[in-house]
Amino acid sequence: MAKVTGPLGPRRGIGDALKKLREDQGKSLNNVAGDLLMSTSKLSRLENAQGTPLPRDIRDLIAYYRIQGTPLAASLERWVREAGRRGWWTDYDEVAEGLDTHLAYEVDAAVERVYTLPFLPALLQTRDYARAVFRDMEGRSPGQIGQLLEVRERRQEALGRREGPEQFRLIAVTHESTLHQQVGSAGIMREQLGRLAEHAAAPNVSLHVLPFTARPAFSMTCMYALFEYRDAGESDIVNVETHAGYFSVQEPEEVARYRSAHDALVRASLSEEASLELIRKIRDSPA
């Protein structure tokens, strides 16, 4: 598949809007493509948020559906401008298929709800902790590790980049085992747990530990991120990470199921205060 080179939220907004406009008028892909002298495959790609939409095509579709001057037309014109932005991750050769999609979802998200195991949330990892993961688990070369660390740190900038009501929020649940899993060395873990405690104090970070005593629950066996957007046209989405790669959950009913599952994980977890107390206790315990 082609590398994802820009934010996916605007493309998905365009795709959803165009598909609804076509279906509301009872037209098929062939009908619309034929009327506009556009290939059916091109129109299908637009409706499925694949590739970068062109302003000319969106202008023609706005005219075709006779929605000039409407709020929807303004949204489509704004989305096509935003979809043309080049993603910062395209500067890095080591951003593989799957991770590029994850970053394209993350870059415009207002809220990111994550669940992680066996490692701590990527946005809260120290440089040494992340380096050890890339080296020991993934067997990366020094050159690859250098690039991946830069990518990790660019992602972490989101936690402090936006201010006020537009500030990015991270709501993270991590399994208690991640606090005990030694990554790199005991010294690296102490530093990491200390940094985790610092992050937990930030107003836009909510960190919960799912304790060993919690009952098994749906979605607790693999890492995932649920991205939420402020723009009403950009629907929320879940990206699941496994050893075999990433896959996305887009159906509104399934996304809602994951949201309910994440809320349940938060309820089953220690409070933010108790989570912080546990993190500090493990950090300060003898090696």
Sine and cosine of phi, psi and omega as CSV:
sin_phi,cos_phi,sin_psi,cos_psi,sin_omega,cos_omega
0.00,0.00,0.48,-0.88,0.02,-1.00
-0.92,0.39,0.55,-0.84,0.01,-1.00
-0.91,0.40,0.64,-0.77,0.03,-1.00
-0.99,0.17,0.88,-0.48,-0.17,-0.99
-0.95,-0.32,0.05,1.00,-0.01,-1.00
-0.37,-0.93,0.08,-1.00,-0.03,-1.00
-0.87,0.49,0.64,-0.77,-0.05,-1.00
-1.00,-0.06,-0.35,0.94,-0.01,-1.00
-0.83,0.56,-0.78,0.62,0.02,-1.00
-0.88,0.48,-0.61,0.79,0.02,-1.00
-0.90,0.43,-0.63,0.77,0.02,-1.00
-0.93,0.36,-0.57,0.82,0.07,-1.00
-0.89,0.46,-0.69,0.72,0.04,-1.00
-0.89,0.46,-0.74,0.67,-0.05,-1.00
-0.87,0.49,-0.73,0.69,-0.01,-1.00
-0.89,0.45,-0.66,0.75,-0.03,-1.00
-0.92,0.39,-0.69,0.72,-0.02,-1.00
-0.91,0.41,-0.64,0.77,0.01,-1.00
-0.90,0.43,-0.65,0.76,0.00,-1.00
-0.92,0.39,-0.67,0.75,0.03,-1.00
-0.86,0.51,-0.70,0.71,-0.01,-1.00
-0.91,0.41,-0.73,0.68,-0.04,-1.00
-0.92,0.38,-0.58,0.81,0.03,-1.00
-0.90,0.45,-0.46,0.89,0.02,-1.00
-1.00,-0.09,0.10,0.99,0.07,-1.00
0.91,0.41,0.51,0.86,-0.05,-1.00
-0.96,-0.29,0.47,-0.88,0.07,-1.00
-1.00,-0.07,0.22,-0.98,0.08,-1.00
-0.84,0.54,-0.66,0.75,0.00,-1.00
-0.90,0.45,-0.63,0.78,0.01,-1.00
-0.86,0.52,-0.80,0.60,-0.07,-1.00
-0.92,0.39,-0.71,0.70,-0.01,-1.00
-0.87,0.49,-0.67,0.74,0.01,-1.00
-0.90,0.43,-0.68,0.74,0.00,-1.00
-0.90,0.44,-0.56,0.83,-0.06,-1.00
-0.99,-0.11,0.07,1.00,-0.05,-1.00
0.81,0.59,0.68,0.74,0.00,-1.00
-0.90,-0.44,0.55,-0.84,0.03,-1.00
-0.94,0.35,0.57,-0.82,0.01,-1.00
-0.88,0.47,-0.60,0.80,0.00,-1.00
-0.90,0.43,-0.59,0.81,0.02,-1.00
-0.91,0.41,-0.71,0.70,0.02,-1.00
-0.90,0.44,-0.64,0.77,0.04,-1.00
-0.88,0.47,-0.67,0.75,0.03,-1.00
-0.89,0.45,-0.65,0.76,0.03,-1.00
-0.88,0.48,-0.69,0.73,-0.04,-1.00
-0.95,0.31,-0.33,0.95,-0.01,-1.00
-0.95,-0.30,0.29,0.96,0.08,-1.00
0.85,0.53,0.59,0.80,0.00,-1.00
-0.96,-0.29,0.73,-0.68,-0.03,-1.00
0.98,0.21,0.07,-1.00,-0.02,-1.00
-0.99,-0.14,0.88,-0.47,-0.01,-1.00
-0.93,0.38,0.56,-0.83,0.00,-1.00
-0.99,-0.15,0.63,-0.77,0.03,-1.00
-0.82,0.58,-0.61,0.79,-0.01,-1.00
-0.88,0.47,-0.68,0.74,-0.01,-1.00
-0.91,0.41,-0.65,0.76,0.00,-1.00
-0.92,0.39,-0.63,0.77,0.05,-1.00
-0.87,0.50,-0.70,0.71,0.00,-1.00
-0.91,0.42,-0.62,0.79,-0.01,-1.00
-0.95,0.32,-0.58,0.81,0.08,-1.00
-0.88,0.48,-0.70,0.72,0.03,-1.00
-0.92,0.39,-0.65,0.76,-0.03,-1.00
-0.88,0.48,-0.68,0.74,-0.02,-1.00
-1.00,0.05,0.03,1.00,0.07,-1.00
0.83,0.56,0.77,0.63,0.01,-1.00
-0.88,-0.48,0.36,0.93,0.01,-1.00
-0.83,0.55,0.63,-0.77,0.07,-1.00
0.98,0.20,0.04,1.00,-0.01,-1.00
-1.00,-0.05,0.31,-0.95,0.08,-1.00
-0.84,0.54,-0.59,0.81,0.00,-1.00
-0.90,0.43,-0.67,0.75,0.03,-1.00
-0.88,0.48,-0.65,0.76,0.02,-1.00
-0.89,0.45,-0.64,0.77,0.03,-1.00
-0.90,0.43,-0.69,0.72,0.01,-1.00
-0.87,0.49,-0.67,0.75,0.00,-1.00
-0.92,0.40,-0.60,0.80,0.03,-1.00
-0.94,0.34,-0.69,0.73,-0.01,-1.00
-0.88,0.47,-0.62,0.78,-0.04,-1.00
-0.93,0.36,-0.53,0.85,0.09,-1.00
-0.92,0.39,-0.70,0.71,-0.03,-1.00
-0.93,0.38,-0.57,0.82,-0.01,-1.00
-0.92,0.40,-0.38,0.93,-0.01,-1.00
-0.99,0.13,-0.10,1.00,0.03,-1.00
-0.91,0.42,0.62,-0.78,0.02,-1.00
-1.00,0.05,0.80,-0.60,0.00,-1.00
-0.94,0.34,0.66,-0.75,-0.03,-1.00
-0.87,0.48,-0.44,0.90,-0.06,-1.00
-0.95,0.33,-0.22,0.98,0.00,-1.00
-0.94,0.35,-0.18,0.98,0.05,-1.00
-0.98,0.18,-0.10,0.99,-0.12,-0.99
-0.89,-0.45,0.86,-0.52,-0.01,-1.00
-0.92,0.39,-0.46,0.89,-0.11,-0.99
-0.99,0.11,0.02,1.00,0.09,-1.00
-0.99,0.16,0.98,-0.21,-0.11,-0.99
-1.00,0.10,0.17,-0.99,0.07,-1.00
-0.84,0.54,0.72,-0.69,-0.06,-1.00
0.97,-0.26,-0.82,0.57,0.06,-1.00
-0.93,0.37,-0.58,0.81,0.03,-1.00
-0.88,0.47,-0.64,0.77,0.04,-1.00
-0.91,0.42,-0.68,0.73,0.02,-1.00
-0.85,0.52,-0.71,0.71,0.00,-1.00
-0.92,0.38,-0.58,0.82,0.02,-1.00
-0.92,0.38,-0.51,0.86,0.12,-0.99
-0.96,0.29,-0.65,0.76,-0.14,-0.99
-0.94,0.33,-0.55,0.83,-0.19,-0.98
-0.88,0.47,-0.51,0.86,-0.03,-1.00
-0.93,-0.36,0.07,1.00,-0.06,-1.00
-0.93,0.37,0.57,-0.82,0.09,-1.00
-1.00,0.04,-0.60,0.80,-0.02,-1.00
-0.70,-0.72,0.68,-0.73,0.10,-1.00
-0.84,-0.55,0.88,-0.48,0.05,-1.00
-0.96,-0.27,0.87,-0.50,-0.07,-1.00
-0.82,-0.57,0.43,-0.91,0.20,-0.98
-0.75,-0.66,0.74,-0.67,-0.06,-1.00
-0.72,-0.70,0.55,-0.83,0.25,-0.97
-0.19,-0.98,0.54,-0.84,0.06,1.00
-1.00,0.03,0.09,1.00,-0.04,-1.00
-0.92,-0.40,0.31,-0.95,0.02,-1.00
-0.95,0.31,0.34,-0.94,-0.01,-1.00
-0.82,0.58,0.70,-0.71,-0.08,-1.00
-0.84,0.54,-0.61,0.79,-0.05,-1.00
-0.95,0.31,-0.15,0.99,-0.03,-1.00
-0.90,-0.43,0.12,0.99,-0.05,-1.00
-0.99,0.12,0.58,-0.82,0.14,-0.99
-0.98,0.22,0.24,-0.97,0.00,-1.00
-0.90,0.44,-0.68,0.74,-0.03,-1.00
-0.93,0.36,-0.60,0.80,0.03,-1.00
-0.90,0.44,-0.76,0.66,0.00,-1.00
-0.88,0.47,-0.65,0.76,0.01,-1.00
-0.86,0.50,-0.67,0.74,-0.01,-1.00
-0.90,0.43,-0.62,0.79,0.04,-1.00
-0.89,0.45,-0.76,0.65,-0.02,-1.00
-0.89,0.46,-0.60,0.80,-0.05,-1.00
-0.98,0.20,-0.79,0.62,-0.18,-0.98
-0.99,0.11,-0.60,0.80,-0.03,-1.00
-1.00,0.02,-0.67,0.74,-0.12,-0.99
-0.99,-0.14,-0.21,0.98,0.04,-1.00
0.89,0.45,0.60,0.80,-0.03,-1.00
-0.97,0.23,0.43,-0.90,0.06,-1.00
-0.98,0.20,0.31,-0.95,0.03,-1.00
-0.82,0.57,-0.65,0.76,0.01,-1.00
-0.90,0.43,-0.69,0.72,0.03,-1.00
-0.90,0.44,-0.67,0.74,-0.01,-1.00
-0.88,0.48,-0.65,0.76,0.01,-1.00
-0.85,0.52,-0.72,0.70,0.02,-1.00
-0.91,0.42,-0.70,0.72,-0.04,-1.00
-0.91,0.42,-0.54,0.84,0.07,-1.00
-0.92,0.38,-0.62,0.78,0.06,-1.00
-0.89,0.45,-0.68,0.74,0.03,-1.00
-0.88,0.48,-0.70,0.71,0.00,-1.00
-0.86,0.51,-0.68,0.73,-0.02,-1.00
-0.95,0.33,-0.55,0.83,0.09,-1.00
-0.89,0.45,-0.65,0.76,0.03,-1.00
-0.89,0.46,-0.66,0.75,-0.07,-1.00
-0.92,0.38,-0.33,0.94,0.03,-1.00
-0.88,0.48,-0.41,0.91,-0.02,-1.00
-0.87,0.50,-0.48,0.88,-0.04,-1.00
-0.92,0.39,-0.41,0.91,-0.02,-1.00
-0.85,-0.53,0.05,1.00,-0.12,-0.99
-0.98,0.21,-0.68,0.73,-0.09,-1.00
-0.98,-0.21,0.60,-0.80,-0.05,-1.00
-0.89,-0.46,0.21,-0.98,0.09,-1.00
0.91,0.42,-0.50,-0.87,-0.06,-1.00
-0.91,0.42,-0.31,0.95,0.00,-1.00
-1.00,0.01,0.02,1.00,-0.07,-1.00
-0.90,0.44,0.70,-0.71,0.04,-1.00
-0.89,0.45,0.68,-0.74,0.01,-1.00
-0.89,-0.46,0.68,-0.73,0.09,-1.00
-0.89,-0.45,0.84,-0.54,0.06,-1.00
-0.89,-0.46,0.97,-0.24,-0.17,-0.99
-0.90,-0.43,0.68,-0.73,0.18,-0.98
-0.87,-0.49,0.80,-0.60,0.05,-1.00
-0.81,-0.59,0.63,-0.78,-0.02,-1.00
-0.94,0.35,0.56,-0.83,-0.03,-1.00
-0.83,0.55,-0.49,0.87,-0.01,-1.00
-0.87,0.50,-0.47,0.88,-0.02,-1.00
-0.91,0.41,-0.41,0.91,0.01,-1.00
-0.97,0.22,-0.38,0.92,-0.04,-1.00
-0.98,-0.19,-0.38,0.93,-0.02,-1.00
-0.91,0.41,0.92,-0.38,-0.03,-1.00
-0.96,0.26,0.83,-0.56,0.05,-1.00
-0.89,-0.46,0.89,-0.46,0.00,-1.00
0.99,0.12,-0.98,0.21,-0.04,-1.00
-0.31,-0.95,0.17,-0.98,0.03,-1.00
-0.89,0.45,-0.60,0.80,0.02,-1.00
-0.91,0.42,-0.67,0.74,0.04,-1.00
-0.89,0.46,-0.64,0.77,0.00,-1.00
-0.92,0.39,-0.65,0.76,0.03,-1.00
-0.88,0.47,-0.69,0.72,0.04,-1.00
-0.89,0.45,-0.67,0.74,-0.02,-1.00
-0.90,0.45,-0.70,0.71,0.00,-1.00
-0.92,0.40,-0.57,0.82,0.08,-1.00
-0.90,0.43,-0.68,0.73,0.05,-1.00
-0.91,0.42,-0.60,0.80,0.03,-1.00
-0.87,0.48,-0.67,0.74,0.03,-1.00
-0.89,0.45,-0.60,0.80,0.04,-1.00
-0.91,0.40,-0.71,0.71,0.02,-1.00
-0.87,0.48,-0.62,0.79,-0.06,-1.00
-0.89,0.45,-0.36,0.93,0.00,-1.00
-0.99,0.11,-0.19,0.98,-0.02,-1.00
-0.93,0.36,0.62,-0.79,-0.06,-1.00
-0.91,0.40,-0.39,0.92,-0.03,-1.00
-0.98,-0.21,0.23,0.97,0.05,-1.00
-0.85,-0.53,0.82,-0.57,0.13,-0.99
-0.91,-0.42,0.89,-0.45,-0.07,-1.00
-0.87,-0.50,0.81,-0.58,0.01,-1.00
-0.81,-0.58,0.59,-0.81,0.08,-1.00
-0.96,-0.28,0.83,-0.56,0.09,-1.00
-0.99,0.12,0.93,-0.37,-0.15,-0.99
-0.97,0.23,0.30,-0.96,0.06,-1.00
-0.85,0.53,-0.47,0.88,-0.07,-1.00
-0.98,0.18,-0.14,0.99,-0.01,-1.00
-0.94,0.33,0.57,-0.82,0.06,-1.00
-0.95,0.31,0.54,-0.84,0.05,-1.00
-0.83,0.55,0.63,-0.78,-0.04,-1.00
-0.64,-0.77,0.39,-0.92,0.05,-1.00
-0.83,0.56,0.66,-0.75,0.08,-1.00
0.99,0.17,0.09,1.00,-0.04,-1.00
-1.00,-0.01,0.04,1.00,-0.08,-1.00
-0.98,-0.19,-0.08,1.00,0.05,-1.00
-0.51,-0.86,0.36,-0.93,-0.03,-1.00
-0.98,0.18,0.61,-0.79,0.07,-1.00
-0.44,-0.90,0.30,-0.95,0.10,-1.00
-0.74,-0.68,0.74,-0.67,0.08,-1.00
-0.96,-0.29,0.90,-0.43,-0.04,-1.00
-0.99,-0.13,0.79,-0.62,0.03,-1.00
-0.90,-0.44,0.62,-0.79,-0.09,-1.00
-0.86,-0.51,0.51,-0.86,0.03,-1.00
-0.98,0.20,-0.57,0.82,-0.03,-1.00
-0.93,0.36,0.83,-0.55,-0.06,-1.00
-0.87,0.49,-0.41,0.91,-0.02,-1.00
-0.99,0.14,-0.21,0.98,-0.03,-1.00
-0.98,-0.22,0.96,-0.27,-0.08,-1.00
-0.97,0.25,0.54,-0.84,0.01,-1.00
-0.91,0.41,0.38,-0.92,-0.07,-1.00
-0.49,-0.87,0.46,-0.89,0.04,-1.00
-0.92,-0.38,0.71,-0.70,0.11,-0.99
-0.88,-0.48,0.87,-0.50,-0.07,-1.00
-0.98,-0.20,0.72,-0.69,-0.02,-1.00
-0.94,-0.35,0.81,-0.58,0.05,-1.00
-0.77,-0.64,0.11,-0.99,0.06,-1.00
-0.90,0.44,-0.42,0.91,-0.01,-1.00
-1.00,0.07,-0.06,1.00,-0.01,-1.00
0.81,-0.59,-0.27,-0.96,-0.03,-1.00
-0.96,-0.27,0.49,-0.87,0.23,-0.97
-0.56,-0.83,0.48,-0.87,-0.10,-1.00
-0.97,-0.25,0.55,-0.83,0.11,-0.99
-0.91,-0.41,0.91,-0.42,-0.13,-0.99
-0.91,-0.41,-0.41,0.91,-0.04,-1.00
-0.86,0.50,0.78,-0.63,-0.06,-1.00
-0.79,0.61,-0.62,0.79,-0.01,-1.00
-0.92,0.40,-0.64,0.77,0.00,-1.00
-0.95,0.30,-0.61,0.79,0.06,-1.00
-0.88,0.47,-0.67,0.74,0.03,-1.00
-0.90,0.45,-0.57,0.82,0.03,-1.00
-0.91,0.42,-0.67,0.75,0.04,-1.00
-0.92,0.39,-0.60,0.80,0.03,-1.00
-0.89,0.46,-0.69,0.72,0.04,-1.00
-0.89,0.45,-0.63,0.78,0.00,-1.00
-0.91,0.41,-0.64,0.77,0.01,-1.00
-0.92,0.39,-0.66,0.75,0.08,-1.00
-0.86,0.51,-0.63,0.77,0.01,-1.00
-0.92,0.40,-0.61,0.79,0.04,-1.00
-0.90,0.43,-0.65,0.76,0.04,-1.00
-0.88,0.47,-0.68,0.73,0.01,-1.00
-0.91,0.42,-0.57,0.82,-0.01,-1.00
-0.98,0.20,-0.24,0.97,-0.06,-1.00
-1.00,0.06,0.18,-0.98,0.15,-0.99
-0.92,0.39,0.47,-0.88,0.08,-1.00
-0.88,0.47,0.22,-0.97,0.03,-1.00
-0.86,0.51,-0.64,0.77,-0.01,-1.00
-0.92,0.39,-0.70,0.72,-0.01,-1.00
-0.94,0.35,-0.56,0.83,0.06,-1.00
-0.90,0.44,-0.69,0.72,0.01,-1.00
-0.89,0.45,-0.65,0.76,0.03,-1.00
-0.88,0.47,-0.66,0.75,0.01,-1.00
-0.91,0.40,-0.68,0.74,0.02,-1.00
-0.85,0.53,-0.73,0.69,0.00,-1.00
-0.92,0.40,-0.60,0.80,0.01,-1.00
-0.89,0.45,-0.71,0.70,0.00,-1.00
-0.92,0.38,-0.65,0.76,0.03,-1.00
-0.86,0.51,-0.64,0.76,-0.11,-0.99
-1.00,-0.01,-0.06,1.00,-0.03,-1.00
-0.96,0.27,0.47,-0.88,0.01,-1.00
-0.87,0.49,0.59,-0.81,-0.02,-1.00
-0.92,0.39,0.00,0.00,0.00,0.00
